[in-house]
Amino acid sequence: MTATHVIDGGQAPEGASGAPGRLISRSMLVRFVSIAGTATSFYLLLSAVPLYARSAGASTGTAGLTTTALSLSTVAAYLVTPRLMARYGVRNILAVGLLGLGVPALALAVWANITLVMVACVIRGVGFAFICVAGGALTVSLIPPQRRGEGLALVGVVSGIPAVVALPLGVWLAGQVGYRPVFAAAGLAALAGLASVPWLPGSRRPVGGSADLDPKSDGIVATLRNPVLAGPAATFSATTMAVGIIVTFLPLAVNRPEANVAALALLLQPAAAMAGRWLAGRYGDRRGSAALLVPGVLTAAAGMLTLSLTATPAAVIAGAVVFGLGFGVTQNATQTLMYDRVPESGYGAVSAMWNLAYDGGMGLGAAGFGVLAIRTGYPAAFALTAVLMSAVLLPAVLVPAVLAAAGRGRGKRMRGAGARTPDRSG
């Protein structure tokens, strides 16, 4: 497939000449502004908002509901964003998302109470979903197809570094200067990204409308029904379940004197994931991302199994690093594969589905692991999670292979009968 974009004021068919194409264009640099602003705004408040709610007199359960409101509104908005993109345009939805992320944070800086905090979390969750889906579709359209894996890895680094820094920084700043300056900083970070939107490229055809897989259905519905996309999404969701488990329960699972070990592990895990994404992108563009899916999941499962040795600090650190590498490889491989399997009009639906797998998996993992750990203890629960991660490979890898083989066999029979098979690859 040749993706044609309007870049830097002119029409540029990426990869039409067979050359790899330039990875960092002026348009991509402009896009980095909103990527970094989104990550900074989102993660500055991710832990700071529940702390503020608790300090304002809310119960522990109510404080936790701020994160729940954020997550549920994000997941719900993923389902409708592709249709909104098809109707109103990618850049408009991205701009609305940045407003939704930034304005409520500024409102909290002026006047904050528990009710307003909850409303702000819902609006910010919807805004974040719009940014993830619309921004993801726009970003992948700016990457040369021959370097898609490497480009997505680079985007992961640009968003990952602000996220790693902003998450602890928000909590630290709240303790040093108070919550209102943190709210203001988060709002301004998102609105700084909004200023870059008019400079982003347009497109001669909509990016991210309904997928061509089923023109009578909404894009996300058609994408969910397609096994060659659902397989990688399910595989990725299994690894994100483990991420939700690690960030929620690892500090509780390690022995109390080793609390600093858990903090170090939680720092090294996302750093290793960024390295894994980069390595997978470089390799996948040269050898194919499909070959990385099984090694990535098995590496992540091995890391999870190592984390079950919660009484051994070295094992906890090593497990976090190994899991992070495997998760980063799986993250890049699944995302690249899914984008490769749809035309450009399906980018929005794929972006929504991939992000839905990410957030949905994290939420399910944290909820299910808590119930399991009560019955088995933390070490056994970590080990069982590793087994589950490995088991999901069987249907996710075999089902698309069987369907593809059946399709090839049907194609041969039709050609033998003189029938013509239409090409819908775009």
BALOPA-334042 format. One record per residue (C-alpha): residue number from 1; residue in one letter; x, y, z. Coordinates in steps of 0.5 Angstrom, whole numbers, padded with zeros to 4 digits. Example, Ala and Ser with C-alpha at 12.3 -4.5 7.8 and 13.67 -1.06 7.14 Angstrom:
2
<1,A,<0025,-0009,0016>>,
<2,S,<0027,-0002,0014>>,
END
This chain:
426
<1,M,<0000,0000,0000>>,
<2,T,<0003,0007,-0002>>,
<3,A,<0000,0012,0003>>,
<4,T,<0000,0019,0000>>,
<5,H,<0000,0025,0005>>,
<6,V,<0000,0033,0004>>,
<7,I,<0006,0034,0008>>,
<8,D,<0010,0041,0009>>,
<9,G,<0005,0044,0004>>,
<10,G,<0006,0039,-0002>>,
<11,Q,<0003,0032,-0004>>,
<12,A,<0009,0027,-0002>>,
<13,P,<0007,0020,-0003>>,
<14,E,<0011,0016,0002>>,
<15,G,<0015,0010,-0001>>,
<16,A,<0013,0011,-0008>>,
<17,S,<0020,0011,-0011>>,
<18,G,<0022,0005,-0006>>,
<19,A,<0026,0009,-0002>>,
<20,P,<0026,0008,0006>>,
<21,G,<0023,0015,0007>>,
<22,R,<0025,0021,0012>>,
<23,L,<0023,0019,0019>>,
<24,I,<0023,0026,0022>>,
<25,S,<0020,0031,0017>>,
<26,R,<0018,0038,0019>>,
<27,S,<0011,0035,0020>>,
<28,M,<0013,0030,0025>>,
<29,L,<0017,0035,0029>>,
<30,V,<0011,0039,0030>>,
<31,R,<0007,0033,0032>>,
<32,F,<0012,0032,0037>>,
<33,V,<0010,0038,0041>>,
<34,S,<0003,0035,0042>>,
<35,I,<0005,0028,0044>>,
<36,A,<0010,0031,0049>>,
<37,G,<0005,0036,0052>>,
<38,T,<-0001,0031,0052>>,
<39,A,<0004,0026,0056>>,
<40,T,<0006,0031,0061>>,
<41,S,<-0001,0034,0062>>,
<42,F,<-0004,0027,0063>>,
<43,Y,<0002,0024,0068>>,
<44,L,<0003,0030,0072>>,
<45,L,<-0004,0029,0075>>,
<46,L,<-0005,0022,0074>>,
<47,S,<-0003,0021,0082>>,
<48,A,<-0003,0028,0084>>,
<49,V,<-0011,0028,0083>>,
<50,P,<-0013,0022,0088>>,
<51,L,<-0008,0025,0093>>,
<52,Y,<-0011,0032,0092>>,
<53,A,<-0018,0029,0093>>,
<54,R,<-0016,0025,0100>>,
<55,S,<-0013,0031,0102>>,
<56,A,<-0019,0035,0101>>,
<57,G,<-0023,0030,0106>>,
<58,A,<-0025,0025,0101>>,
<59,S,<-0025,0018,0103>>,
<60,T,<-0020,0013,0100>>,
<61,G,<-0025,0010,0096>>,
<62,T,<-0027,0016,0093>>,
<63,A,<-0020,0018,0092>>,
<64,G,<-0020,0012,0088>>,
<65,L,<-0026,0014,0084>>,
<66,T,<-0022,0019,0081>>,
<67,T,<-0018,0014,0077>>,
<68,T,<-0024,0010,0076>>,
<69,A,<-0028,0016,0073>>,
<70,L,<-0022,0018,0068>>,
<71,S,<-0021,0011,0066>>,
<72,L,<-0028,0009,0064>>,
<73,S,<-0029,0015,0060>>,
<74,T,<-0023,0014,0056>>,
<75,V,<-0025,0007,0055>>,
<76,A,<-0032,0009,0053>>,
<77,A,<-0030,0015,0048>>,
<78,Y,<-0025,0010,0044>>,
<79,L,<-0031,0007,0042>>,
<80,V,<-0034,0013,0038>>,
<81,T,<-0028,0017,0036>>,
<82,P,<-0027,0014,0029>>,
<83,R,<-0034,0016,0027>>,
<84,L,<-0033,0023,0030>>,
<85,M,<-0026,0023,0026>>,
<86,A,<-0030,0021,0020>>,
<87,R,<-0035,0026,0021>>,
<88,Y,<-0031,0032,0023>>,
<89,G,<-0024,0031,0021>>,
<90,V,<-0018,0028,0025>>,
<91,R,<-0015,0035,0027>>,
<92,N,<-0021,0038,0029>>,
<93,I,<-0022,0032,0034>>,
<94,L,<-0015,0032,0036>>,
<95,A,<-0016,0040,0038>>,
<96,V,<-0022,0038,0042>>,
<97,G,<-0018,0033,0045>>,
<98,L,<-0013,0037,0047>>,
<99,L,<-0018,0042,0050>>,
<100,G,<-0021,0037,0054>>,
<101,L,<-0015,0035,0057>>,
<102,G,<-0012,0042,0059>>,
<103,V,<-0018,0047,0060>>,
<104,P,<-0021,0042,0066>>,
<105,A,<-0014,0042,0069>>,
<106,L,<-0014,0050,0069>>,
<107,A,<-0021,0050,0072>>,
<108,L,<-0018,0046,0078>>,
<109,A,<-0012,0051,0079>>,
<110,V,<-0018,0057,0080>>,
<111,W,<-0023,0053,0084>>,
<112,A,<-0023,0046,0086>>,
<113,N,<-0027,0041,0090>>,
<114,I,<-0029,0034,0090>>,
<115,T,<-0035,0035,0085>>,
<116,L,<-0031,0039,0080>>,
<117,V,<-0025,0034,0081>>,
<118,M,<-0030,0028,0079>>,
<119,V,<-0032,0032,0073>>,
<120,A,<-0025,0034,0071>>,
<121,C,<-0023,0027,0071>>,
<122,V,<-0029,0025,0066>>,
<123,I,<-0028,0031,0061>>,
<124,R,<-0020,0029,0061>>,
<125,G,<-0021,0022,0060>>,
<126,V,<-0025,0023,0054>>,
<127,G,<-0020,0028,0051>>,
<128,F,<-0015,0023,0052>>,
<129,A,<-0018,0018,0048>>,
<130,F,<-0019,0023,0043>>,
<131,I,<-0012,0025,0043>>,
<132,C,<-0010,0018,0043>>,
<133,V,<-0014,0015,0037>>,
<134,A,<-0014,0022,0033>>,
<135,G,<-0007,0023,0034>>,
<136,G,<-0005,0016,0033>>,
<137,A,<-0008,0016,0026>>,
<138,L,<-0005,0022,0024>>,
<139,T,<0002,0020,0027>>,
<140,V,<0002,0014,0023>>,
<141,S,<0000,0017,0017>>,
<142,L,<0006,0021,0017>>,
<143,I,<0011,0015,0018>>,
<144,P,<0014,0012,0012>>,
<145,P,<0011,0005,0011>>,
<146,Q,<0018,0002,0010>>,
<147,R,<0020,0005,0017>>,
<148,R,<0013,0004,0021>>,
<149,G,<0016,0000,0026>>,
<150,E,<0022,0005,0028>>,
<151,G,<0017,0011,0027>>,
<152,L,<0012,0008,0032>>,
<153,A,<0018,0007,0037>>,
<154,L,<0021,0014,0036>>,
<155,V,<0014,0016,0038>>,
<156,G,<0014,0012,0044>>,
<157,V,<0020,0015,0046>>,
<158,V,<0018,0022,0045>>,
<159,S,<0012,0020,0049>>,
<160,G,<0015,0016,0054>>,
<161,I,<0020,0020,0057>>,
<162,P,<0015,0026,0059>>,
<163,A,<0011,0020,0062>>,
<164,V,<0016,0017,0066>>,
<165,V,<0019,0024,0069>>,
<166,A,<0012,0027,0070>>,
<167,L,<0009,0022,0074>>,
<168,P,<0013,0023,0080>>,
<169,L,<0014,0030,0079>>,
<170,G,<0007,0031,0080>>,
<171,V,<0007,0028,0087>>,
<172,W,<0013,0032,0089>>,
<173,L,<0011,0039,0086>>,
<174,A,<0004,0038,0090>>,
<175,G,<0008,0037,0096>>,
<176,Q,<0013,0043,0095>>,
<177,V,<0009,0048,0092>>,
<178,G,<0001,0046,0093>>,
<179,Y,<-0004,0043,0088>>,
<180,R,<-0006,0049,0084>>,
<181,P,<0001,0050,0081>>,
<182,V,<0001,0043,0079>>,
<183,F,<-0006,0043,0076>>,
<184,A,<-0004,0050,0072>>,
<185,A,<0002,0046,0069>>,
<186,A,<-0002,0040,0067>>,
<187,G,<-0007,0045,0063>>,
<188,L,<-0002,0049,0060>>,
<189,A,<0002,0043,0058>>,
<190,A,<-0004,0041,0054>>,
<191,L,<-0006,0047,0051>>,
<192,A,<0001,0048,0049>>,
<193,G,<0000,0042,0044>>,
<194,L,<-0006,0045,0042>>,
<195,A,<-0002,0051,0039>>,
<196,S,<0001,0046,0034>>,
<197,V,<-0005,0043,0031>>,
<198,P,<-0006,0049,0026>>,
<199,W,<0001,0047,0023>>,
<200,L,<0000,0040,0022>>,
<201,P,<-0001,0037,0015>>,
<202,G,<-0008,0036,0012>>,
<203,S,<-0010,0030,0008>>,
<204,R,<-0013,0029,0001>>,
<205,R,<-0018,0023,0004>>,
<206,P,<-0020,0022,0011>>,
<207,V,<-0015,0019,0016>>,
<208,G,<-0019,0014,0020>>,
<209,G,<-0026,0014,0018>>,
<210,S,<-0030,0007,0018>>,
<211,A,<-0025,0001,0016>>,
<212,D,<-0026,-0002,0009>>,
<213,L,<-0027,-0008,0012>>,
<214,D,<-0034,-0007,0013>>,
<215,P,<-0037,-0001,0010>>,
<216,K,<-0044,-0002,0013>>,
<217,S,<-0041,-0002,0020>>,
<218,D,<-0037,0003,0024>>,
<219,G,<-0030,0003,0024>>,
<220,I,<-0029,0000,0031>>,
<221,V,<-0034,-0005,0030>>,
<222,A,<-0031,-0008,0024>>,
<223,T,<-0024,-0008,0027>>,
<224,L,<-0027,-0012,0033>>,
<225,R,<-0030,-0017,0028>>,
<226,N,<-0023,-0018,0024>>,
<227,P,<-0019,-0024,0027>>,
<228,V,<-0013,-0022,0023>>,
<229,L,<-0013,-0015,0028>>,
<230,A,<-0017,-0018,0034>>,
<231,G,<-0011,-0023,0035>>,
<232,P,<-0005,-0018,0036>>,
<233,A,<-0010,-0014,0040>>,
<234,A,<-0012,-0020,0044>>,
<235,T,<-0004,-0021,0045>>,
<236,F,<-0003,-0014,0047>>,
<237,S,<-0008,-0014,0052>>,
<238,A,<-0005,-0020,0055>>,
<239,T,<0001,-0016,0056>>,
<240,T,<-0002,-0010,0059>>,
<241,M,<-0006,-0014,0064>>,
<242,A,<0001,-0015,0067>>,
<243,V,<0003,-0008,0067>>,
<244,G,<-0003,-0006,0071>>,
<245,I,<-0002,-0012,0076>>,
<246,I,<0006,-0009,0076>>,
<247,V,<0004,-0002,0078>>,
<248,T,<-0002,-0004,0082>>,
<249,F,<0001,-0010,0086>>,
<250,L,<0009,-0010,0086>>,
<251,P,<0010,-0005,0092>>,
<252,L,<0005,-0009,0096>>,
<253,A,<0008,-0016,0094>>,
<254,V,<0015,-0014,0096>>,
<255,N,<0017,-0015,0103>>,
<256,R,<0017,-0008,0107>>,
<257,P,<0024,-0007,0108>>,
<258,E,<0025,-0008,0101>>,
<259,A,<0020,-0002,0099>>,
<260,N,<0026,0002,0095>>,
<261,V,<0027,-0005,0091>>,
<262,A,<0020,-0004,0088>>,
<263,A,<0021,0003,0087>>,
<264,L,<0027,0002,0083>>,
<265,A,<0023,-0004,0079>>,
<266,L,<0018,0001,0077>>,
<267,L,<0023,0006,0074>>,
<268,L,<0027,0001,0070>>,
<269,Q,<0020,-0003,0067>>,
<270,P,<0018,0003,0063>>,
<271,A,<0025,0005,0061>>,
<272,A,<0026,-0002,0059>>,
<273,A,<0020,-0002,0055>>,
<274,M,<0022,0004,0051>>,
<275,A,<0029,0000,0049>>,
<276,G,<0025,-0006,0047>>,
<277,R,<0020,-0002,0043>>,
<278,W,<0026,0001,0039>>,
<279,L,<0030,-0005,0038>>,
<280,A,<0023,-0008,0036>>,
<281,G,<0022,-0003,0031>>,
<282,R,<0029,-0003,0028>>,
<283,Y,<0028,-0011,0027>>,
<284,G,<0021,-0011,0025>>,
<285,D,<0022,-0006,0019>>,
<286,R,<0028,-0010,0016>>,
<287,R,<0025,-0017,0018>>,
<288,G,<0018,-0017,0019>>,
<289,S,<0014,-0015,0026>>,
<290,A,<0010,-0022,0026>>,
<291,A,<0016,-0025,0027>>,
<292,L,<0017,-0021,0034>>,
<293,L,<0010,-0023,0037>>,
<294,V,<0012,-0030,0040>>,
<295,P,<0019,-0028,0043>>,
<296,G,<0016,-0021,0046>>,
<297,V,<0010,-0025,0049>>,
<298,L,<0015,-0030,0052>>,
<299,T,<0020,-0025,0054>>,
<300,A,<0015,-0021,0058>>,
<301,A,<0012,-0028,0061>>,
<302,A,<0019,-0030,0063>>,
<303,G,<0020,-0023,0067>>,
<304,M,<0013,-0024,0070>>,
<305,L,<0015,-0031,0072>>,
<306,T,<0022,-0028,0075>>,
<307,L,<0018,-0023,0079>>,
<308,S,<0014,-0028,0083>>,
<309,L,<0021,-0029,0087>>,
<310,T,<0018,-0023,0091>>,
<311,A,<0023,-0024,0097>>,
<312,T,<0029,-0024,0093>>,
<313,P,<0031,-0016,0091>>,
<314,A,<0035,-0018,0085>>,
<315,A,<0030,-0023,0082>>,
<316,V,<0025,-0017,0083>>,
<317,I,<0029,-0012,0079>>,
<318,A,<0031,-0017,0074>>,
<319,G,<0024,-0019,0073>>,
<320,A,<0022,-0012,0072>>,
<321,V,<0027,-0011,0066>>,
<322,V,<0026,-0017,0063>>,
<323,F,<0018,-0016,0063>>,
<324,G,<0019,-0009,0060>>,
<325,L,<0024,-0011,0054>>,
<326,G,<0018,-0016,0052>>,
<327,F,<0013,-0011,0053>>,
<328,G,<0016,-0006,0049>>,
<329,V,<0017,-0011,0043>>,
<330,T,<0010,-0014,0044>>,
<331,Q,<0008,-0006,0044>>,
<332,N,<0011,-0005,0038>>,
<333,A,<0010,-0011,0034>>,
<334,T,<0002,-0011,0035>>,
<335,Q,<0002,-0004,0033>>,
<336,T,<0006,-0004,0027>>,
<337,L,<0002,-0011,0025>>,
<338,M,<-0005,-0008,0026>>,
<339,Y,<-0003,-0001,0022>>,
<340,D,<0000,-0006,0016>>,
<341,R,<-0006,-0010,0016>>,
<342,V,<-0011,-0004,0014>>,
<343,P,<-0011,0002,0009>>,
<344,E,<-0010,0009,0011>>,
<345,S,<-0018,0010,0012>>,
<346,G,<-0018,0004,0018>>,
<347,Y,<-0012,0008,0022>>,
<348,G,<-0017,0011,0026>>,
<349,A,<-0021,0004,0028>>,
<350,V,<-0014,0001,0029>>,
<351,S,<-0012,0006,0034>>,
<352,A,<-0018,0006,0038>>,
<353,M,<-0018,-0002,0038>>,
<354,W,<-0010,-0002,0040>>,
<355,N,<-0011,0003,0046>>,
<356,L,<-0018,0000,0048>>,
<357,A,<-0013,-0006,0049>>,
<358,Y,<-0008,-0002,0053>>,
<359,D,<-0013,0001,0058>>,
<360,G,<-0018,-0005,0058>>,
<361,G,<-0012,-0010,0059>>,
<362,M,<-0009,-0006,0065>>,
<363,G,<-0016,-0005,0068>>,
<364,L,<-0018,-0012,0068>>,
<365,G,<-0011,-0015,0070>>,
<366,A,<-0011,-0010,0076>>,
<367,A,<-0018,-0012,0078>>,
<368,G,<-0017,-0020,0077>>,
<369,F,<-0010,-0020,0080>>,
<370,G,<-0013,-0018,0087>>,
<371,V,<-0018,-0023,0087>>,
<372,L,<-0013,-0028,0085>>,
<373,A,<-0008,-0026,0090>>,
<374,I,<-0013,-0027,0096>>,
<375,R,<-0013,-0034,0095>>,
<376,T,<-0006,-0036,0092>>,
<377,G,<-0001,-0031,0095>>,
<378,Y,<0003,-0026,0091>>,
<379,P,<0008,-0031,0088>>,
<380,A,<0003,-0036,0086>>,
<381,A,<-0001,-0030,0083>>,
<382,F,<0005,-0027,0079>>,
<383,A,<0007,-0034,0076>>,
<384,L,<0000,-0036,0074>>,
<385,T,<-0001,-0029,0070>>,
<386,A,<0006,-0031,0067>>,
<387,V,<0002,-0038,0065>>,
<388,L,<-0004,-0034,0062>>,
<389,M,<0000,-0029,0058>>,
<390,S,<0004,-0035,0055>>,
<391,A,<-0003,-0039,0053>>,
<392,V,<-0006,-0033,0050>>,
<393,L,<-0001,-0034,0044>>,
<394,L,<-0004,-0040,0042>>,
<395,P,<-0011,-0038,0039>>,
<396,A,<-0008,-0031,0037>>,
<397,V,<-0003,-0034,0033>>,
<398,L,<-0006,-0040,0030>>,
<399,V,<-0013,-0037,0029>>,
<400,P,<-0010,-0032,0024>>,
<401,A,<-0006,-0037,0021>>,
<402,V,<-0011,-0042,0019>>,
<403,L,<-0016,-0037,0017>>,
<404,A,<-0010,-0034,0012>>,
<405,A,<-0009,-0041,0010>>,
<406,A,<-0016,-0043,0008>>,
<407,G,<-0017,-0036,0004>>,
<408,R,<-0011,-0038,0000>>,
<409,G,<-0014,-0045,-0001>>,
<410,R,<-0021,-0042,-0003>>,
<411,G,<-0017,-0037,-0008>>,
<412,K,<-0014,-0042,-0011>>,
<413,R,<-0020,-0046,-0012>>,
<414,M,<-0024,-0040,-0015>>,
<415,R,<-0018,-0038,-0020>>,
<416,G,<-0018,-0045,-0022>>,
<417,A,<-0026,-0044,-0024>>,
<418,G,<-0024,-0038,-0028>>,
<419,A,<-0027,-0033,-0022>>,
<420,R,<-0023,-0026,-0021>>,
<421,T,<-0022,-0025,-0014>>,
<422,P,<-0023,-0017,-0012>>,
<423,D,<-0017,-0014,-0009>>,
<424,R,<-0019,-0009,-0003>>,
<425,S,<-0012,-0008,0000>>,
<426,G,<-0013,-0001,-0002>>,
END
